[in-house]
Amino acid sequence: MTKLRSYVQGSWHTAPDEGRALHDAVTGTEVARLSSTGIDFAAALEHGRRVGGPALRELTFHQRAALLKALGQYLREHREELYAVSAQTGATPFDSRFDVDGGIGVLLAYASKGRRELPNDTVYVDGAVEPLGRGGTFVGQHICTSLRGVAVQINAFNFPVWGPLEKLAPAFLAGVPSLIKPASPTAFLTAKLIELIVASGLLPEGTMQFVAGGVGDLFDHLTEQDTVAFTGSASTAARLRTHPVIVNRAVRFTAEADSLNLSILGPDATPGTPEFDLYVAQLVAEMTVKAGQKCTAIRRAFVPERQLDAVVDAVSARLARTTVGNPLTEGVRMGALASLEQREEVRRSVKALAEAGRIVLGDPERVEVVDADPERGAFVAPILLVSDPDRAEPHQVEAFGPVSTVLPYHDAAHVIELAARGQGSLTGSVVTADPAFARTIVLGVAPWHGRLLVLNERDGKESTGHGSPLPALVHGGPGRAGGGEEMGGIRGVLHHMQRTAVQADPDTLTAITGRWVPGSQRHETLETEGVHPFRKHLEQLRIGDTIVAGPRTVTQEDVEHFAEFTGDTFYAHMDERAAAANPLFGERVAHGYLVVSLAAGLFVDPDPGPVLANFGVDNLRFLTPVKFGDELTVTLTCKQLTPRDTAGYGEVRWDADVTRQDGESVARYDVLTLVAKKEA
């Protein structure tokens, strides 16, 4: 029988003992054995810190993003191999795509975000420069740097591909190596994923390790530079969170645990409305996709009291048409649970829920299946319950399978109070076309939820659904849900970095951050080199390269011409009497956008050259009114260089400071340009 291999310290490891048997969820036959016996966990962690970490930190964010993109594309080419193994976990073809393609999508999403939102550097600048002294010679800046440890990632059985990739992507982009530990029942699919990743040869050595089996004494060897991300039961999370090393060394620990997610039907969503149909379809999908084995599935379905029977009838009718059986057989819509142990756990949970209400559809002990043995396979029927919302069980017991409980509510205040009894959830949804009701519910339940979906006819066609975590949005929740947070775009990257406040003089801070800081040295290239900065190719530009241009006198004729040409005849520019009454101005003033346009006319070099385009302006602020007769000077300074490794150009951010004759700034902003590389 096949033994799953671990991948640690740059080589494959096969345990010497027999290990634990893993079974096909559909047929019950043994497919592999699992054991981590013989792994030196201290050495594995040290390998990640000593080999993987330095290799990653040598790469910029953009280079790491490029590797994630390449890996995502490679796995996409080999996803059929993952689909084939996924069927043995009980997954239908749709379930397999949900898991496999979803995980690959996270890799590609983080690759894109890394290129677009992070610098082509190894340090992330967080927030604005903080002035700390009156003279401008003492300033502060927050920076984020890669932790010098390993991201230990313990995953759940329900998403054996998406789960590991969801954790790997932000850690890798942050420059932190990963050690992946899958849940046992579906570890054979994660093992196939790891085999493909290793075979790709794309990831630097030591940046990804894999443990097929238990974690042994791994936690005993963690340090304050390591992180732990856990997905699983609340009881296991509590045990790991209180491990002496986690506590004593303040190891960063994030957990995604139990979650009694809710969906609320709005009072306006009556039978016959699009919202009613969306609610029913969403509830059925969340109960049957992955056989309800989703940490984001709907466990509590709140409906207005007067709609209780209509919802139960509509959901029951749809569920009754759900065919359960061999996921590879045509027509089967729901496969098996991940294991026989999981089936027994669901049955126990349903029994507890039934004591607080009644089962209106399904039998936890019996199910008709297609092309499979209902006893050897981990099959269970979709089960719908109705319960008294004041009973404790629906708000405490999670049946991790195709099970949901319908709960009636009186009004918005009542359902908000009921929602809080779940003590924290990963996600919730409210299905309504009434924005006022949506606002009341969202603001009322948000403190107990990590993500909320408002679903209606307007967004229904584009909505990714209640149960789909997205790379750009946070995944996690408070309280019972574990109190953790993953993904969320760049937020997920920063979880693996240390934020440090740096206090220094402007020149030193510029050197540390690689970004020009106001008050640091400028190099007026026209004076020192006889070259306009816009005549320099990307490789020739340096942080601090500057042009000072002006002065340009602003006249009444300029303002009136601009107003006529653009149609901007706002009274502060054109009506002398009204402008005089304005407490901010007291007289007519120039348009702010006229000031910006005049500044561009001062600093732009008109001839064709390395500057290919101006693609934006950031952080524009008009600081002081410009009046007729004021003389404007602009100082344009190269602030940040972001080369594009695969393009013939890069991005250049310029600091623009427009001042008047007394030296006071009237406008400040960043100019964004694309500048060609000389080699291109």
Disulfide bonds with the S-S distance in Angstrom:
none
